[in-house]
Amino acid sequence: MARKQRLVPMIATVACLAVCAIAAGMLLRRSSEEPAPERPGCSDGPTTPGIDVSYYQETIDWPRVYRAGMRFAFIRISDGTTNSDPMFVRNWAGAKRAKLRRGVYQYFRPDESATAQADLVIAALARDPGELPPAIDVEVTGGKTPAQIATGVRTWIDRVRSRLHVEPIVYTSPDFWRERVGDADLSAQPLWVAHYTTDCPRVPAAWTRWTFWQHSEAGQVPGIDGPVDLDVLSGSVDALRSAER
């Protein structure tokens, strides 16, 4: 009888430890799937969080990215015409399966043919155009003058628009556009502005508002090892649908 009495608290202790271990495991798993922090909005209404990626992020667990609250992704297709992103096909398919809305972006090289760069994007989207218009990433000069850069960007935009029947997005930073592109007026295009600030982003003079804002290059999102660019769309998920084809 005395032995049985000693066994009762031992069994209770073991059971308690087991329950605590299970609870701790569940808590750890839940915390790993918590939504990544969303950047406070600088728009009149809600914002929708997303990311942009390239091969630098290596293998991405896209379902976890979606569970973390990301709702769209811009995926790099190439750096100019000669450096195709080796993870594009995998990322494009993985983001689709995970139900993120996808757009292509291309790192634009002003010293290469704008038409050839646009054609690479057009060919890649022939079978699966994604859900967002493609973006031209304008952040290097390639030794070209502001007028030459602006001409190349317009050529790329016109080519993509005529073939894919969308309004391409222009990605740039306020300082680069002001100092390296100048007065080129491309305000008819949606702006994806890159500005890492604790305040609201500055918008290049050619535009009056931003559509997408890249607010960090060092974000942490479950499903991605290491840093990733964080973005927001100015609007709700419904507005995101209206930005589609």
C-alpha positions as CSV (number, residue, x, y, z in Angstrom):
1,M,0.0,0.0,0.0
2,A,2.8,2.4,0.9
3,R,4.6,1.6,-2.4
4,K,1.4,2.2,-4.4
5,Q,1.1,5.6,-2.7
6,R,4.6,6.5,-3.7
7,L,3.9,5.4,-7.3
8,V,0.9,7.7,-7.7
9,P,2.8,11.0,-7.5
10,M,5.6,9.6,-9.7
11,I,3.1,8.7,-12.4
12,A,1.4,12.1,-12.0
13,T,4.8,13.8,-12.4
14,V,5.7,11.8,-15.6
15,A,2.3,12.6,-17.1
16,C,2.7,16.2,-16.3
17,L,6.1,16.3,-17.9
18,A,4.7,14.6,-21.0
19,V,1.8,17.0,-21.3
20,C,4.2,20.0,-20.9
21,A,6.5,18.6,-23.5
22,I,3.7,18.3,-26.0
23,A,2.4,21.7,-25.2
24,A,5.9,23.2,-25.6
25,G,6.2,21.5,-29.0
26,M,2.9,22.8,-30.2
27,L,3.8,26.3,-29.0
28,L,7.1,26.2,-30.8
29,R,5.4,25.1,-34.0
30,R,2.8,27.7,-33.7
31,S,5.4,30.4,-33.1
32,S,7.3,29.3,-36.2
33,E,4.1,29.7,-38.3
34,E,3.1,33.1,-36.9
35,P,2.7,35.8,-39.5
36,A,5.8,37.8,-40.2
37,P,5.5,41.4,-39.0
38,E,3.8,43.7,-41.5
39,R,5.2,47.1,-42.1
40,P,2.9,49.9,-40.9
41,G,1.0,51.2,-43.8
42,C,1.6,54.6,-45.3
43,S,-1.5,54.6,-47.5
44,D,-5.1,55.8,-47.1
45,G,-6.4,52.3,-46.4
46,P,-5.1,48.8,-45.6
47,T,-2.0,47.3,-47.1
48,T,-1.3,43.7,-48.3
49,P,2.1,42.2,-47.4
50,G,4.3,40.4,-49.9
51,I,7.9,39.7,-50.8
52,D,10.3,39.7,-53.7
53,V,12.8,36.9,-54.2
54,S,15.6,35.5,-56.4
55,Y,18.1,32.7,-56.2
56,Y,19.7,34.4,-53.2
57,Q,16.9,33.0,-51.1
58,E,17.8,29.5,-52.2
59,T,15.0,26.9,-51.6
60,I,11.8,28.4,-50.3
61,D,9.0,26.7,-48.4
62,W,6.2,28.5,-50.1
63,P,3.3,27.1,-48.0
64,R,5.0,28.4,-44.9
65,V,5.5,31.8,-46.6
66,Y,1.7,31.9,-47.2
67,R,0.9,30.8,-43.7
68,A,3.1,33.6,-42.5
69,G,0.7,36.1,-44.1
70,M,2.5,36.9,-47.4
71,R,-0.1,37.2,-50.2
72,F,2.0,38.1,-53.2
73,A,5.5,37.6,-54.5
74,F,7.6,39.2,-57.2
75,I,10.1,36.6,-58.6
76,R,13.2,37.5,-60.5
77,I,13.4,36.0,-63.9
78,S,16.9,37.3,-65.0
79,D,19.6,39.9,-64.6
80,G,19.6,41.3,-68.2
81,T,19.6,38.8,-71.0
82,T,22.6,36.7,-70.1
83,N,22.0,35.7,-66.5
84,S,18.8,33.8,-66.1
85,D,17.8,33.2,-62.5
86,P,18.4,29.5,-61.8
87,M,15.5,29.4,-59.2
88,F,12.9,31.1,-61.3
89,V,11.1,28.1,-62.6
90,R,11.0,26.5,-59.2
91,N,9.9,29.6,-57.4
92,W,7.2,30.4,-60.0
93,A,5.6,27.0,-59.7
94,G,6.0,26.8,-55.9
95,A,4.4,30.2,-55.3
96,K,1.5,29.2,-57.5
97,R,0.9,26.0,-55.6
98,A,0.9,28.0,-52.4
99,K,-1.8,30.4,-53.7
100,L,0.4,33.5,-53.7
101,R,-0.2,36.0,-56.4
102,R,2.8,36.2,-58.6
103,G,4.6,38.8,-60.7
104,V,7.9,38.6,-62.6
105,Y,10.6,41.2,-62.2
106,Q,13.7,41.7,-64.4
107,Y,16.9,43.4,-63.3
108,F,17.2,45.8,-66.2
109,R,20.6,46.4,-67.8
110,P,20.6,49.7,-69.8
111,D,23.7,48.7,-71.7
112,E,21.9,45.7,-73.2
113,S,19.1,45.6,-75.7
114,A,15.8,46.6,-74.1
115,T,13.8,44.7,-76.7
116,A,15.8,41.5,-76.1
117,Q,15.3,41.8,-72.3
118,A,11.6,42.4,-72.8
119,D,11.3,39.4,-75.1
120,L,12.9,37.1,-72.5
121,V,10.1,38.1,-70.1
122,I,7.4,37.7,-72.7
123,A,8.6,34.2,-73.7
124,A,8.7,33.1,-70.1
125,L,5.2,34.2,-69.4
126,A,3.7,32.7,-72.6
127,R,2.1,29.6,-70.8
128,D,1.7,30.9,-67.3
129,P,1.5,34.7,-67.1
130,G,1.1,34.9,-63.4
131,E,-1.4,37.2,-61.6
132,L,0.4,40.5,-61.5
133,P,2.0,42.6,-64.3
134,P,5.7,42.2,-64.8
135,A,8.1,44.8,-63.3
136,I,11.2,46.4,-64.7
137,D,13.9,46.8,-62.0
138,V,15.6,50.1,-62.7
139,E,18.6,50.6,-60.4
140,V,21.8,50.7,-62.5
141,T,23.0,53.0,-65.3
142,G,25.3,50.7,-67.3
143,G,27.2,53.8,-68.2
144,K,24.2,55.3,-70.0
145,T,22.9,58.8,-69.8
146,P,19.6,59.6,-68.2
147,A,18.0,60.1,-71.6
148,Q,19.3,56.7,-72.8
149,I,18.1,54.9,-69.7
150,A,14.7,56.5,-70.0
151,T,14.5,55.5,-73.7
152,G,15.4,51.9,-72.8
153,V,12.8,51.7,-70.1
154,R,10.1,53.0,-72.4
155,T,11.1,50.5,-75.1
156,W,10.9,47.7,-72.5
157,I,7.5,48.9,-71.3
158,D,6.0,49.3,-74.7
159,R,7.2,45.9,-75.8
160,V,5.8,44.1,-72.8
161,R,2.5,46.0,-72.9
162,S,2.0,45.3,-76.6
163,R,2.6,41.6,-76.2
164,L,1.1,40.8,-72.8
165,H,-1.6,43.5,-72.7
166,V,-0.8,44.7,-69.2
167,E,0.6,47.9,-67.7
168,P,4.1,47.0,-66.5
169,I,5.3,48.1,-63.1
170,V,8.4,50.3,-62.6
171,Y,10.7,49.4,-59.7
172,T,13.1,52.1,-58.6
173,S,14.3,54.2,-55.7
174,P,13.6,57.9,-55.3
175,D,17.3,58.9,-55.3
176,F,18.3,56.8,-58.3
177,W,15.4,58.0,-60.4
178,R,16.1,61.6,-59.6
179,E,19.8,61.5,-60.1
180,R,20.2,58.9,-62.9
181,V,17.0,59.0,-64.9
182,G,15.9,62.6,-64.3
183,D,12.7,64.1,-65.6
184,A,11.4,61.0,-67.5
185,D,7.7,60.9,-67.1
186,L,6.5,57.3,-66.7
187,S,3.7,58.2,-64.2
188,A,1.2,56.1,-66.2
189,Q,3.0,53.0,-64.9
190,P,2.3,51.6,-61.4
191,L,5.2,52.5,-59.2
192,W,7.1,50.0,-57.0
193,V,9.3,52.2,-54.8
194,A,12.3,51.0,-52.9
195,H,12.8,53.1,-49.8
196,Y,14.0,51.7,-46.5
197,T,12.8,54.2,-44.0
198,T,11.0,54.4,-40.7
199,D,8.7,57.0,-42.2
200,C,6.6,56.9,-45.3
201,P,8.5,56.4,-48.6
202,R,9.5,59.3,-50.8
203,V,8.0,59.1,-54.3
204,P,10.0,60.1,-57.4
205,A,8.7,63.4,-58.9
206,A,7.2,61.6,-62.0
207,W,4.6,59.9,-59.7
208,T,2.2,61.1,-57.2
209,R,1.7,57.8,-55.3
210,W,3.2,54.4,-54.9
211,T,1.4,51.1,-55.6
212,F,4.0,48.8,-54.1
213,W,6.6,49.7,-51.5
214,Q,9.7,47.7,-50.8
215,H,10.3,48.8,-47.2
216,S,13.1,46.3,-46.1
217,E,15.9,44.3,-47.6
218,A,16.5,42.4,-44.3
219,G,13.1,40.9,-43.5
220,Q,12.6,37.5,-41.8
221,V,9.8,35.3,-43.0
222,P,9.0,31.7,-42.0
223,G,9.9,29.4,-44.8
224,I,12.9,31.4,-46.0
225,D,16.3,31.0,-44.5
226,G,18.1,34.3,-44.2
227,P,17.0,37.8,-45.2
228,V,14.4,38.6,-47.8
229,D,12.9,41.8,-49.3
230,L,9.6,42.8,-47.7
231,D,6.9,44.7,-49.7
232,V,3.4,46.0,-49.2
233,L,0.7,46.7,-51.7
234,S,-1.3,49.9,-51.1
235,G,-4.7,48.3,-50.8
236,S,-6.5,45.2,-49.6
237,V,-6.5,41.7,-51.2
238,D,-9.5,42.9,-53.2
239,A,-7.4,45.8,-54.5
240,L,-4.7,43.2,-55.3
241,R,-7.2,41.4,-57.5
242,S,-7.9,44.6,-59.3
243,A,-4.2,45.0,-60.1
244,E,-4.3,41.7,-62.0
245,R,-4.7,41.1,-65.7
